[in-house]
Amino acid sequence: MSSWKDPEIAGVRALLASRRPAPGEPLPSRAERRAAMDAFGEMGSLPPGCQHEPTTLGGVKAERIAPVSAIEGRRILYLHGGAYVGGSPRSHRPLVARLADAARSAAVSLDYRLAPEHPFPAAVDDAVEAYRDLMAQGVWPERTIIAGDSAGGGLTLGVALKLKDEGLPQPAGLFVISPWADLTQSHATYDTKAADDPMIARDRGNESAAEYLGGADARHPLASPVFGDFEGLAPLLIQVGSEETLLGDSLMLAERAGHARVEVRLEVWPEMIHVWHAFGGQLGAARRAIATAGAWMDGKLGG
């Protein structure tokens, strides 16, 4: 597809294309990719008056983000994307701040351990311990949302499955953006959307999955939640772009949740790309998606 009805997404695509290595140019190292993700986050602005500070949860480094709109007692536990091998609270600070502001909640962005230094299930373990710590601090599960994008979206659902396995209470809701929830990359959209997705490709996904799994089974439900049993999980909101290779992951998640009688809302945003929410400064659709998700989380968190 060479033309887009939304001129803003065409501009974002042009920006992404300008940053792509030229043919024959060496790909950036893992350290360079991690630094570039953090630098992208540092360029974004936060809602007026929003504060952020370092903290820890369950012994895991994190960042607390407090918008002026936050209602006391609410929390969003946010799990960043980055294919399990990159990303941090720094890289996702503007996105988390805007979501927290829209949801009228403070957020804690978790700096969970990354692969390949810390393979599966380190990230799951870190997030579960962080959730336990929130409860120990008196934050009620019914006033907590677990949310994440891309790999963090898959991790969000893996954590929900782990909480169920351990008999821990589910949060008020689960919100995922463009979730990477099938590390086998089995859905047809990995092929049918390959030409239109400017960000996610199967070969790079296979590399990251291998680094994260460290020899574990890619079909393990805590790594690939599409293979999990969703009965008893919290209400779920999924937002995904129509032009993503990962579109099929969201379709399978919605089907899995529906079969398990879980309340699920799937939003497929036309012409949008992977985690378009991160381009809030350039995309009206990003701001609208954040507002929609914020209203959903606000409703689940209660007074």
Secondary structure as UniProt FT lines:
FT   HELIX           7..18
FT   TURN            23..24
FT   HELIX           30..43
FT   TURN            48..49
FT   STRAND          51..57
FT   TURN            58..59
FT   STRAND          60..66
FT   TURN            68..69
FT   TURN            72..73
FT   STRAND          75..79
FT   TURN            83..85
FT   HELIX           89..103
FT   STRAND          106..110
FT   TURN            115..117
FT   TURN            120..121
FT   HELIX           122..136
FT   TURN            137..138
FT   HELIX           141..143
FT   STRAND          144..149
FT   HELIX           151..165
FT   TURN            166..167
FT   STRAND          173..177
FT   TURN            183..184
FT   HELIX           189..192
FT   TURN            193..196
FT   HELIX           202..213
FT   TURN            214..215
FT   TURN            218..219
FT   TURN            221..223
FT   HELIX           225..227
FT   TURN            231..232
FT   STRAND          236..241
FT   TURN            242..243
FT   TURN            245..246
FT   HELIX           247..259
FT   TURN            260..261
FT   STRAND          264..269
FT   TURN            270..271
FT   TURN            274..275
FT   HELIX           276..279
FT   TURN            280..282
FT   HELIX           284..301
//
